[in-house]
Every structure is written in structure tokens, then in C-alpha cells.
Amino acid sequence: MTTTEFELGWDSESQLPDGNDLATLVEQVWSSYLDGDIAVLGVSTGSAPSALESENHVVGTVSIHGSWSGHLSLTVSHACAELIAAEMFQLAAETITPSEIVDALGELANILGGNIKAAVPQPSALSLPQVVVDARSLTLYRARHVATAHLEWQGNPIVLSLWDATGTGGSRS
Amino acid sequence: VKILLADDSAVMRKIVIRTLRQAGFVGLSITEVSDGRQLVDALAEGGFDLVLSDWNMPNVTGIEALRLARATGYSGVFGFVTSESSSEMANEAKSSGAEFLITKPFTADIFEQTLGAFVP
């Protein structure tokens, strides 16, 4: 049995991931699957995240249900989502289809969510990812913002946010 | 070596195949399926030496597929390639008959180290 785990450096017994943890996780995922440098622009913990300036967002979300419940949202511009899908599929950006964007952003949300799940109180289950291709805003019902990391990749903003819905029933469908 | 690759994400299947090549594994015959039900159906037809499976998939999950596969006589290697990275999940995989669990994100080095024991 071989288990490989990334050490993200937070104490899952006593606290939730903060903005720095989210930024580190994005950097690790990007370095594995995407070319080019990714820079951390800033992090916030507790306060609500600021919106992207682009009106045409692609949002990948995944939910965790269990002893701790919540959501993770990965938000990028549509142009950035095309670049991400093109690199992951190794196809030209102009040939990328909406279904390929959904696949790529959904898989990134799944990878990010799986690593967050391992860091929150157990037991819990990870949902399948959902992707909204033309989102103007994101409202998560009965969820409290925990932390956000703002990063930049190839000139495009990347925003990863964690939301707590434990005990509210808001993460259950 | 005949590999059955199960993941509901087409891009992740492509990345896994690319990573196998980067890790130096050549001469592989790879069949792709996109959920656990298709995985079990493909295994029933026989001929596979190794399964690489995602955990969270629609219809039948990877862990359910593993248990079904072992219960119906599949004796080849079964490994997970999944975003699930907790020790609880690794233990559940092992107790259900998996040989290894590779966590996403992964590298070609991790593939080489983990799969080297099972793929010539």
C-alpha cells in the first residue's frame, strides 16, 4: 500500500485551512498540471471575498458533507478557463469547447476539494464537482465564508474560497 | 500490460496516460471508462492486468467497483488515482483489496515509484 500525501501544514484537529493554506494548495495543483508561474496576490480569512472584475466567470465548486460540511469554489475568467482547459487537454485554446472547460474546471475543483477534505474533521464525503460556465456571482446558501486566496496565472486572476456550512443544513440537498 | 483506466474526467484520463508515458512505462494497452459501472462491466469481460481508478465517480464509485471486482473474482492489481488523500480513505482502500492509492495532484516520479512494482 502506497499513500502519497501533500503536506499542507495546517493542523486539521484544531483549525480550518486559512487563506495561506488555500494559496499553497493552488500552487501545488498548478505546478503539477499547468505550465507557468502562479503568484499569490493576497489572502483573506473570515472577511467576504472580493469579486473578480470580469463579468463572465467560470466557477467550479465541490462540497464536503459530514462532521464538517462546506464548499470550495474556484473562480476564474472565461478566458482563463479556456487556457486552463487547453493546457490540461494539450489542445489549442481556440479549439476548446464548453464541455472541455467544464471537465477541466470540475477536475481542478475535485482535486482541490479532496485535499481540503483530508484536512477537515472526519468522517466526511466529497461531492462530485459542479461547474457554472457563465456565472456573474456566486451565492452559497447558509454558508459562512472561511477563507479566500487570490492568485494570478498568466495574467489572469484565480480565486479559491472555502465556505463553512456545518450545522446549518445548507450543504445538504 | 493491459490497463483499465476509470475516471469520470476526460482530462484526467488524458493526464494519467500522459504521466504513465512520462514515467517511462511503454507498451501499455489502455482502455478508458468513465464510471464504476463501466469499470465492473469491462473487468467482467476479462483480460486486464491492472486497474487505475478514480474514487468519486457517478453511478458506481471506485471503492464500490473495487469491492464488486474482488467479489466477482478479479485478482489483478487495483490502484486508486484520486483526490482522496486521508489516511482513513487509504485504509478503506487497502482493506477492500487495493494495492495502492496515488493522490492527486501527482507527478511522474510518484507514478514511477508506485507502479514500478506492478508494471515491467
Interface residues (C-beta under 8 A of the other chain):
Chain A: M1 T2 T3 T4 E5 F6 Q28 V29 S31 S32 Y33 A85 M88 F89 Q90 E100 D103 A104 G106 E107 N110 I111 L112 G113 G114 N115 K117 A118 Q122 P123 L126 S127 L128
Chain B: D8 S9 A10 V11 M12 K14 I15 R18 N56 M57 P58 T82 S83 E84 S85 S86 S87 E88 M89 A90 A93 K94 A98 E99 F100 L101 I102 T103 K104 P105 F106 T107 I110 Q113 T114
